[in-house]
Amino acid sequence: AGLRSTVAPMASTAAEAELLLLQKQALTEEEAAKAKRELLTRFLQDKLSREEQNSMWGLHKVHTLWRLAQRKAKDQELRQDIEILSQTFSRVMDCKDGVIEALLRDLKEAEEQQNRTLLSHLHLMDQLLHLQRCRLGYLEEGFNAQVDALKAEFEAERCGISGGEGEW
């Protein structure tokens, strides 16, 4: 029994020491695992941060390339629109030039017609003036003939009255 009591405290001390050693090892392993988890967490957070930055950079690059592609497409579309508008403008200008040429021809014809009409009017006025002068000449000759006849009649009456004054 004495041996047992000596062995028991020794065994208990060895078991306690072993238990302490195991607890220490477990604590060390736990701290190592915790450090490893923290290191792994920090590594994964860094990796996540880099991935987010790469994702943002990639997204920015995609947006830039997309905008560039859209600008290129819009540029091509606008160039086609400009070409179509240029052709339409040319056709409209040709049409308007044709209308202007036709109006100029019409204006020239109207001016020529006005000149012919004016010349015809002036010629007719000259003929009317000539006719009026001839008519006036005939009327003047008739008037002068009547005046001469009246004068002759008056002279005859006067002579008749002067010569026959005593008869009354």
C-alpha positions as CSV (number, residue, x, y, z in Angstrom):
1,A,0.0,0.0,0.0
2,G,2.9,2.3,0.6
3,L,4.2,1.7,-2.7
4,R,0.9,2.3,-4.2
5,S,0.7,5.6,-2.5
6,T,4.1,6.6,-3.7
7,V,3.3,5.3,-7.2
8,A,-0.1,6.8,-7.2
9,P,1.2,10.3,-6.6
10,M,3.9,9.8,-9.1
11,A,1.5,8.3,-11.5
12,S,-0.8,11.0,-10.9
13,T,1.9,13.6,-11.4
14,A,3.1,11.8,-14.6
15,A,-0.5,11.7,-15.8
16,E,-1.0,15.3,-14.9
17,A,2.2,16.2,-16.6
18,E,1.1,14.1,-19.6
19,L,-2.3,15.8,-19.4
20,L,-0.6,19.2,-19.2
21,L,1.6,18.3,-22.0
22,L,-1.4,17.1,-24.1
23,Q,-3.3,20.3,-23.2
24,K,-0.3,22.4,-24.0
25,Q,0.1,20.5,-27.3
26,A,-3.6,21.0,-28.0
27,L,-3.4,24.6,-27.1
28,T,-0.4,25.0,-29.3
29,E,-2.1,23.1,-32.1
30,E,-5.2,25.3,-31.6
31,E,-3.2,28.5,-31.7
32,A,-1.3,27.2,-34.8
33,A,-4.7,26.3,-36.4
34,K,-6.1,29.7,-35.4
35,A,-2.9,31.4,-36.8
36,K,-3.3,29.2,-39.9
37,R,-7.0,30.2,-40.2
38,E,-6.2,33.9,-39.7
39,L,-3.4,33.6,-42.3
40,L,-5.7,31.7,-44.6
41,T,-8.5,34.3,-44.0
42,R,-6.1,37.2,-44.7
43,F,-4.8,35.4,-47.8
44,L,-8.4,34.8,-49.0
45,Q,-9.3,38.5,-48.2
46,D,-6.3,39.7,-50.1
47,K,-7.2,37.4,-53.0
48,L,-10.8,38.5,-52.9
49,S,-9.7,42.2,-52.9
50,R,-7.4,41.5,-55.9
51,E,-10.2,39.6,-57.6
52,E,-12.6,42.5,-57.0
53,Q,-10.0,45.0,-58.3
54,N,-9.4,42.7,-61.3
55,S,-13.1,42.4,-61.8
56,M,-13.6,46.2,-61.7
57,W,-10.6,46.7,-64.0
58,G,-12.0,44.0,-66.4
59,L,-15.5,45.5,-66.2
60,H,-14.0,48.9,-66.9
61,K,-12.1,47.4,-69.9
62,V,-15.2,45.7,-71.1
63,H,-17.2,49.0,-70.8
64,T,-14.4,50.9,-72.6
65,L,-14.3,48.3,-75.4
66,W,-18.1,48.3,-75.6
67,R,-18.2,52.1,-75.8
68,L,-15.5,52.0,-78.5
69,A,-17.5,49.4,-80.5
70,Q,-20.7,51.5,-80.1
71,R,-18.8,54.6,-81.2
72,K,-17.5,52.8,-84.2
73,A,-20.9,51.5,-85.1
74,K,-22.5,55.0,-84.5
75,D,-19.7,56.5,-86.6
76,Q,-20.4,54.2,-89.5
77,E,-24.1,54.8,-89.1
78,L,-23.6,58.6,-89.1
79,R,-21.3,58.4,-92.1
80,Q,-24.0,56.4,-94.0
81,D,-26.6,59.0,-92.9
82,I,-24.3,61.8,-94.1
83,E,-23.8,60.1,-97.5
84,I,-27.6,59.6,-97.9
85,L,-28.3,63.2,-96.9
86,S,-25.6,64.4,-99.2
87,Q,-27.2,62.5,-102.1
88,T,-30.6,63.7,-101.2
89,F,-29.3,67.3,-101.0
90,S,-27.7,66.9,-104.4
91,R,-31.0,65.6,-105.9
92,V,-33.0,68.4,-104.3
93,M,-30.4,71.0,-105.5
94,D,-30.6,69.5,-109.1
95,C,-34.4,69.7,-108.9
96,K,-34.3,73.3,-107.7
97,D,-31.7,74.2,-110.3
98,G,-34.0,72.7,-113.0
99,V,-36.9,74.8,-111.6
100,I,-34.8,77.9,-111.6
101,E,-33.7,77.3,-115.2
102,A,-37.3,76.8,-116.2
103,L,-38.3,80.0,-114.4
104,L,-35.5,81.9,-116.1
105,R,-36.6,80.6,-119.5
106,D,-40.2,81.6,-118.7
107,L,-39.1,85.0,-117.5
108,K,-37.0,85.5,-120.7
109,E,-40.0,84.5,-122.8
110,A,-42.3,86.8,-120.8
111,E,-39.8,89.7,-121.3
112,E,-39.6,89.0,-125.1
113,Q,-43.4,88.8,-125.2
114,Q,-43.7,92.1,-123.3
115,N,-41.2,93.7,-125.7
116,R,-43.2,92.4,-128.7
117,T,-46.5,93.6,-127.1
118,L,-45.0,97.0,-126.4
119,L,-43.6,97.3,-129.9
120,S,-47.0,96.3,-131.3
121,H,-48.8,98.7,-129.0
122,L,-46.4,101.5,-130.0
123,H,-46.9,100.7,-133.7
124,L,-50.7,100.7,-133.2
125,M,-50.6,104.0,-131.3
126,D,-48.5,105.5,-134.2
127,Q,-51.1,104.2,-136.7
128,L,-54.0,105.7,-134.5
129,L,-52.1,109.0,-134.2
130,H,-51.6,109.0,-138.0
131,L,-55.3,108.2,-138.6
132,Q,-56.3,110.9,-136.1
133,R,-54.1,113.4,-137.7
134,C,-55.5,112.5,-141.2
135,R,-59.0,112.8,-139.8
136,L,-58.2,116.1,-138.1
137,G,-56.7,117.3,-141.4
138,Y,-59.9,116.4,-143.3
139,L,-62.0,118.0,-140.7
140,E,-59.8,121.1,-140.7
141,E,-60.1,121.2,-144.5
142,G,-63.9,120.8,-144.3
143,F,-64.0,123.4,-141.6
144,N,-61.9,125.8,-143.6
145,A,-64.1,125.1,-146.6
146,Q,-67.2,125.9,-144.6
147,V,-65.5,129.0,-143.2
148,D,-64.6,130.0,-146.7
149,A,-68.1,129.3,-147.9
150,L,-69.6,131.3,-145.0
151,K,-67.2,134.1,-145.7
152,A,-68.2,134.1,-149.3
153,E,-71.8,134.0,-148.4
154,F,-71.3,136.7,-145.9
155,E,-69.5,138.8,-148.4
156,A,-72.2,138.2,-150.9
157,E,-74.9,139.2,-148.4
158,R,-72.9,142.2,-147.4
159,C,-72.5,143.2,-150.9
160,G,-76.1,142.5,-151.5
161,I,-77.1,144.6,-148.5
162,S,-74.7,147.3,-149.4
163,G,-75.8,147.5,-153.0
164,G,-79.5,147.3,-152.2
165,E,-79.7,149.6,-149.2
166,G,-82.0,152.0,-150.9
167,E,-84.6,149.5,-151.8
168,W,-85.9,149.0,-148.5
